[in-house]
Amino acid sequence: MRTLRSIAELRAALAEPRRFGAEIGLVPTMGAFHEGHLSLMRHAREECDTVVVSLFVNPTQFNESSDLSAYPRDEAGDAVLAADVGVDFLFAPPVEELYPTGFATTVSVSAITGELEGIHRGRGHFDGVTTIVTKLLNIASPDVAYFGQKDAQQAVVIKRLVRDLDMPVRIAICPTVREPDGLAMSSRNRHLDPAERFRATALHRALRTAEAAVAAGLRDPAVVQARARAELTSSHVEPEYLELVHADTLAPVATIDGDVLAVLAAWVGDTRLIDNHVITKNGRR
C-alpha cells in the first residue's frame, strides 16, 4: 500500500489502472479506523480492482473547534489496518492541500440537510460534508464510493448530491457494524469511560424497542417513540432527537404503514452518539 499526500500524486497513481479499465473504489474516512471502516474497505476490495481510502479529518464539518481538536487521530495505526485489508492507496493530504489559501466554494444540498442533524449541528455541518465529498469524488473519480448506514442522514444527502449533480459514481451504503452488545461502532466510542460505555448500549435497545412495538401492531409514531424514549430514560440517557422518518426523504411519518427509519442522537457524558434502524411494517427487516 502507498500513502499519498497530494492530489497530483493520487491522480497519477490511478492513471495506469484506469487506463486498463480497472474499477476503482473509494472509501472516504476521517481515520481512527475501527471494524466499521474496515468492513467498508473489505466491500470495496471484494468489488473493485483498485481501492483508495481517504484519511482526512475535515475541519469544515465541525461546529466546535474543541470537537475538531478532540477527534481521534492515529494515521500510523490506520495505515497498518488499511494495508492488512488490502487497500492499494491511502490518500492522507494535509488541510492546505484540500483547502488552499483563497478556497471559496461550498457545495450545498437543501431541504434534507435542514432536519435531524441539520437542526442540532447546523446546515454548515452538511455543507462541509458535501463539499469535501464532492472534492474527493472529483479527485479520485471512483466507479464506486462506500459509506456506512450508521450515518443514515449523511448517506441520504450524499446520494442526493450525486443524483442531482449527475456524478458518474455508484454510492454503496453498507450495513452498520456493531459491538456484541449492539453499540454501533464509532471513532467517538473511545471517549466513553466504562460507565458511559455501558449506558451507551441504551441507544440500540431503544431502536429495538421501537421495532418490537411496531411488530406488536402499533402504528402511531408518537406511541412507538414514547416506548423507545422510555428505554433511554431508564439508562439516564436523554436524546437530542428520536424520530421515525421516511428512509428516502427523512420526512416524519404520520403513520407506520411501510418501511420507516428510526433515527436518534444522544449525549452520553461528553460524547455525542448517533444510531438508526430500518423498521418494516411487521417490525422486522
N, C-alpha and C positions, 0 to 999 in steps of 0.2 A: 504494500500500500504506500502511496505517495501522499505527503502532506503539501498542499499548495496554498500560497498566501495571496496571490494576485489574480485578478480577472483574466489577464492575458495568459497566465500560466495555465489556468483551468481550461480556457478555450483551446489553447494549443494542445493540451493533453487529450482533449476529447476529439480533436480534429481527425486523428487516424482511425479510432474505432467508428466514428460517424461515417468516414469515407467508405468503410467496408460494410456499412449497413447495420452496425450494431445497435441494438435497442438500449437506450440509456435511461437509467432510473435515478431519480434524485430523492434523497431523504433530508428535508430541511430540519435542523435541530438547533437548540441553544446549548447543547452539551450537557454535562453531568449525566452521562448515559446510565440508564437502568434497563431492565428487561423490556419495558415498553418500547424504548428506542431500538433496542436490538431486534425486536420482533419486526419492526418496520424494515430494518436493514435485511433481515432474512427473507421477507416477502420480496424485496427488491432483488436480492441475489437469486432467488428462485425464478423470477420472471424476466430478468434483464441480463444483457450481456456485459454491460458496464455499469457499475454502481458508484454514484457520487453521494457523499454525505457532507452537508454543510454544517459547520460548527461556528455559530456567530450569535453572541448574546446581543440581541437587537435593542439598542437604547431607546428607540423611538416608540416602543410599545409599552414602556413602563411609565406609570403615573408618578411614582415616587422615586427620587434618586436613591433613597435608602434601600428600596426594594431591588433596584438595579445593582447596587454595590453588594448586597447580600446574596445575590443569585449565585448558586454554587458553580465553581469553575474547576475543572481538572482535565486540561487538554491532554496531558501525558497519559493519564489513565484511560481517557476516552479513546485515544489513538490505539492503544493496545486492544481494547474491546472491539473497536471497529475492524481492525486488522484480523482479529480472530474470527469474525463473522465472514470475512472475505470481501470487504469493501475495497474498491480499487483506488479511489481518490478521496481524501479528506480535505475539504476546502475550508480553511480556517483563516480568513482575512482579518486584518486589523480594521478598526472602525473607520479610519480615514480612507481605506480602500473602497468601502461601500458608500460612505457619506463624506466625500471630499469637500474641501472648502468651497462654499458657494452653492452647495446642494440645495435645491429649492422646489422640488417636486413631491407631491403627495398623491397617492392613488387611493381613492375613497369609494367604498360601496355604501350606498344609502339604505335606509329602511331597516333591513335585518340587523344592522350593526347598532341600532339605537335601542334594542331590547336587551334584557338579561345582563350580560357582561357589559354591554354598552352603557346601561344605566349606572352600574356600580363602578366601572373602571373608566367610563367616558368614551366618546366616539374616537378620541385620539388614539386609544389603545388599538382599535381595529385598523385605523388609518396606518399606524405603524406596522401592523401585521401585513396588510395588503400591499403596502409599498415595498417591504422587504421581500415578500414572496414574489411579487412582480419582478423585482430585480434579479432574484435567484433563478426564476424561470427564464428570464431573458439571457442571463449569463450562461447557464448550463444547457439551455434548450433541450430538456429531457423529453423522452417519449411518455414517461410516467413519473408522477410525483406522489410520494407516500406520506399520509398524515394519519394521526390516531383519532379514533372515535371519542376518546376521553375529552378532547377539546371539541365538543359537538358543535357549538356555535361557530367556532373558527372553521370547522370543516364545511359547514353550510356556506359561510361567507366566501371561502376560497373557491368552492365550486361555482358560486355565482360570479365571482371575479373572472374566472376562466371562461365561463359561458358568455358573459357579457362582452368581454374583450376579444372573443374568438381566438383564444390562445390554443395552439396545436399541441395540447398535452392532456393525457388522461389523469384525473385525480383519483387515486386509490385510497379509500378510507378503511383502515384496518381496525380490528376489534380492540377494545380496551384490555390491557393486561393487568391482572390483579394479583395481589398477595393472597396467600392461602386463606386469610380471614376476610377477604373481599375488598380491602382497601385498594383503590386504583393507584397504580404505580405513578409516581410523580417525583421530579427532582426536588420538589419542596418538602417531601416527606422526611428528608434527612434533618429538617429543622425541628421536628417534633420530639419532645422528650418522651420517656416511656409512658407516662400517664396520659399525655396528649395523644400519643400513638394509639393507645387503647381506645380512647374516646373517639378518635377519628373513624373507627370502624362503623360508627353510627350512620355515616353518610350512605354507605352501601346498604345497611339494614333498612334505612328509611326508604330507599328506592325499591327494595324488595318488598317492603310493607305495602307500598303503593301498588306494586304488581299483584300482590296477594289480594288486595282489596278489589282490584278490577276482576281478578279471577273469581272472586266470590260474588260477582254480579253488580258491583257498584258502578254507576255511570256518571255520577255527579263529580266533576273535578274537585270542587271545594271539599267534599267529604273525603275523597281519596287523599287530597293534600293534607287535610287535618290529621288523618291517621299517620301519614308519613312524618309530619312535624312532631307528633307526639313521641315518635321513636327518637327523634333528635333531642327533644326536650328531656327525655328520660336519661340521656347521656350528657346533659348540660351543654348541648351544642345548639346555638341559635343561628339559623340560616339567614344569609343575606336575601336569598330568594329560594323558593322551591315551587316550580311551576310545571304544569302539564301543557305541552305545546305541540303544534304540528311539526313533524320531523323535517319538512322541507321549507316551510315558511317561518317557523318559530312563533307563529301567532298562537295565542292562548286558545284552547279548545273549550267550546261551550258545553259539550257532552262527549263522553268517550264512546264513539261508535266506529272506531277503527284504530290503526296504529297511532300511538302518541309517544312523545319523547318526554320523559320525566327528567328535569334538569334541576340541579341545586348547586349553591355555593355557600360555604360557611367558614367562619374563622374558628380554628381550634388553637387556643393560645394566641400566639402572634403569627400563625401560619394560615393563609387563606387557601382552601382546597375547593376543587370543583369535581363534580361527577355527574353522570347521566345514565339513563337506562331506557331502552326502547320497550314499550309495553303494547301488546296486541289486545284486541277486544276481549279475548278469552284469558288475558293475563299472562300469556306465555309468549316467548319469542319463537 
